[in-house]
C-alpha cells in the first residue's frame, strides 16, 4: 500500500547496499536503482552519496529515512488494528535459520503453523548462525532461529529448547562400544567438523576451552564441511569422527550406519529465537512467535 519508491529507498538505506536491498526485495539491482532515482527526482535532491563502491545517506536522505521509519511503523499498526477486528491472520514472514535447525527442526514447526494459518506466506533463508544473526541485525529477516549464543545485546534472544550434542562414529569404530566419551578420547582420531561461523563449530570450541584445564586438548581438524549431511557422510565413510546434534542422526541410527555416544561431561547448547527490539510488529509475526514458543514447550 505504501509508495513502492519509498519502500525500496528504505530498504537500501537500512542495509546501505543496493545489492543487499535487491536480494531482500527479490528485485534486480537496476530496478532498485531506478526506484531510488525516481524518489530523488521527486524530491529534486540526492538521497545517497556514492563513493568508492560505498553509499551513505545525505542530509536529505537521513531526513526521508526518519520519516519513512515512522510511516512504515504506522502502516503496520493500521494493518494490525484492522486484522484484530476481522480476525484475519495473513501476510509474509521471513525466517532465517541455521542449517541444523532448518533441516531438522523447522519443517515440522512451519508445516503445523501453515496448516493453522494457510493465508500466511513463509519465506525461509538458511545460513550458519553468524549469518542469521547478521540478517536479523540488518532487518532482512523478521525472525532468526540459531544454535549458538548471540553476543549482540541489542537483539532479543528467547530460549527455545536445549539440544544435546553427541559423538558420532562409523559402525565398528574402536570407540563405538563405549557408554560415554571424553573429547580427549575423540582427539586421537581425525576430526570432522563444520565450517567457521557454524553454531555447532562455535559450541564445540567453547566446550573444548572449558575442558582444557591441562592444556593438552587441541582439535586437529581433518575435514571442514558446510552441512550436517556432509559431516555425516564423511563419518559414515570412515574418514574420521565428529560431534553433532543428536536430532540430526535419527535416520542413520535406525539404519545402523552411525553410532552415537554421549559426551562426558554432557555437551548441550540452546536453540534460540532472535529478533529486533521492534516497538511494533505485524500480528502475523506475533502469532508465529507464540506458536513457536508453544511448539518448543511441547517438544
Helices and strands as residue ranges (DSSP letters): H 4-15, H 18-25, H 29-43, E 48-51, E 54-57, H 59-86, E 91-98, H 99-104, H 106-116, E 120-127, H 129-137, E 143-146, E 155-170, E 180-181, H 183-186, E 191-194, H 199-210, E 221-225, H 228-236, E 242-245, G 246-248, H 250-255, E 258-276, H 283-298
